[in-house]
Amino acid sequence: MPKKKDFEFQGLMSLFAAIAILGIIFYLVGEQIGFPGRERTPQDERMWRKGEEQKVAALIKSGSFESCESVNYASSDGIDYKIVCKNNIAVNKAIETLDMLWCGKLDNNLFSIDDCERRVIGQKLAEAPSLSVCNEAPRAAIKSDCETAYWLDKAIRDNNVGACANVEQANQASCEEIYWAERLARDSKSIDCSTVVTSLKVDCEALKLARRNPSQAFQYCSRIGNSRLAIACGR
């Protein structure tokens, strides 16, 4: 089971993962609609749902935020398709234009404004790695995570964990752990487990044993607590 610590810096990893950003998921779900004059059937509902989904998908593809006002449809569990339409266009526009003003148009329920802003900053950082990007962060927490993501990426690219010394002290341990987890996942054979951070020494040994003994890999992989290494071990 992944250790609790693996989930403590989700904001940081949201930024760091921006190098592989991003697919926008439509929040399109089943719904109940009344059909005047007769009792609705499952086929009616499927046909109506398909039509509404196609309409909203077309509006999202058009990129016209104002056109979402034409949507007047909600699912049985309360999801408003007008909001779905606006959220998807706003996030798409934010990433396409790298303009965080679009994030402010989100409902902050189906899609988080904070997450949108992190994606924009993360995308900017991925396209032009520079600490100056972090100065554009709208809040101190995002700025701190941006700076940590910058130094973490540099540490991995330069194969130098010392770069983690440049982040805030509160984030240094996580920077070092993520660095070593990434190094081990990529090439555990060349790494001496005695040199990695204490929190990953046991996982390092288990990963090495799994790769040396493929027939017993499941047994060794099940001992690994770090989520990144658990995935790498199972491949």
N, C-alpha and C positions, 0 to 999 in steps of 0.2 A: 504493500500500500504506500502511495506517495506520502512523503513527510509533509507535515503542515507547513513547513518553511517554504516548500516549493510554490505555495500559493500566496505568499505574503507580498510579492512584488508583481502582481498582475498588471499594474499600471506601467511599470518599467518594461515588462515583456511585451505589452501591447505596442509600445514604441519600438522596441528592439526588433519585433517581428514585422515591422512595417516594410522591411526589405522584400517581403513576399506578400504585400498588401494588394488587393483586397477584393472579396466578393460580397456584394450586397444581397442579402436574403430578403425576399418579399414575404411579408407577414400575411399571407393569403390562406385563410382557413375556411372550414365549413360554416354554413349559416342557415338560418330559417327565414323563409320568405312566404308571405301570404299570397295566394292565388285566388282572386275574386271569382265567385260563382261556383267553385267546386273545391273539394278537398285536395290539397297539394299531395303529390306523390314523390317518392324518392327520385324518379326520373326528372320531375319538374325542378327539384332542388339542384340536381346535378347540372341540368341545362342552364339554370339561372346562375349558379356558381361559376360555371365555365365562362359564360358570357361576361360576367362582372370581372373575373380575373383577367380575361383577355383585354377588356376595356382599360383596367387599371395598368396592366403591363404595357399597353400601347402608350398611355399617357406618360408613364415613367420613362419609356424609351424616347418620347418626344422631348423630354427635358423641360417642359413648360410647367413651372410651379403653379401658375395661376389657373391652368386648365384643371387642376385637381378639384377646384371648387365645383365642377360639374358632377362629381361623384357624390351620390347620396345613398349609401349602402353600408350596413353594419352586419357583422356575423352574430350568431346566436350567443356567443360568449362576450359580446360587447366590443369587438375590435372594429373600429371605424375605418372603412377603406379610403376615405378621404385623407385621414391622417397617415395611413399606410402609403398612399400616393405621395403626399408631401414629404414624409420622412425619407423615402427612397430617393426622391429627386434632390432633396437638400443635401443628403450625404454624398450622392454622386457628384453634385456641383462642388461641394466642399473639397473633395479629393481631386476633381478635375482642375479646379481653379486654384487650389491651395489657399482658399479664402475662408477663414473661420467664421465670418459673418453668416455664412449659410448654416453653420451649426446652431446658431441661435434660432433658426426657424423650426428646429425639431421639437416634438412634443415632450421630450425628456422622460417619456414613459416607455413607449415601444422601442425608442432608440435614445440612448444617453447623449446629452450635449457634451459631457466630459469626454466620453469615448470618441466622439466625432472630433473634438479638438485635439485629442491625443493622436488620432490617425493622421490629421493634417500635419501636425508637428513631426510625427514619425515619418511621413512621406517626404516632407521637406528635408529631414535629416538624411533619409536614404538617398535622395537625389543629390544633395550637396552637403556631405558630412562636415559640419562646422559648429562650434559652440555658439556662434552668433545666432544660429537658428533657434537655440534654446531661449534666447532673450525675447523671442516673439511669443513665448508661452503666456497664456492669459492668467495663469495662476501659479503660485510658488511650487505647488506639488508637481505640476506638469513640467515646470522648468527643471526641478531637481531630477525627475525621472528622465528627462531628455538628456541632461548632462551625464547621468549615469549610463544611459544607453549609448551615448557617444563614446565614452571611455571604455565601456565594455566591448563595443564593436572594434575599437582600436586595439584593445588588448588581444582580441581573438585574431584580427588581421595581422598584427605584428608578432603574434605568438609571444606576448610579454604580459604576464599577469600584473607586473608592476604598474601598468597603466591604471589599474583599479585604485591605486593610492590617491588618484586625483579626484575621486568622487567624495561626496559627503561621508563622514565617518559612519553614519547610520546605515549607509548602503554598501560600504566596502566589503563586508562579509558576503553579501549576496552577489556582488559583482564577481568576487573571486570564485564563489561556488559555481556560478553560471559559466564562468570562463573554463574552469576545470571540467565541468560536466560536458561542455561542448568539445573540449580537447579529447576527452576520453571517448566520447561517442564517435568521433572521427578516426581516432588512432590510438587505441588503448595499448597496443603492443609496444609502442616506443616510450611509454610513460612508466616511470617508477612510482608505484602507489605511495611510497613513503614521502614523496614530494608534493602530493596533492593536499588540499585542505582536509582537516580532520573529519569534517562531516561526510566526506566522500571516500575515505580510505576503505571502509568495508565494501562499499559499492564497487570500488575500483577492483578490489581483489575478486569479487564475485563475477564481474564482467570478464576479467582475464581468464578465470577458470571456465566460464561458459564458452569462451571462444577457443580455448585449448581443448575442451572436451564437448564437442557438439552433441554427442549422444546424451549428455547430462545437462545440456543447456537450460532446459526448463527448470530443473532443480536449482541451479545457480541464479538464474534470472529472477526467480521468485524471491530471492533474498534482497534484491535491490530496491531501495526506498526512493531514490531520486527518479522523478518521472521521465526526464530526458534520457537517462541511462537505461531505465526499464524498457523504453521504446527501442532504443538502440540495441539492447541485448536480445530482444525478441525478433529482430530482423534476421 
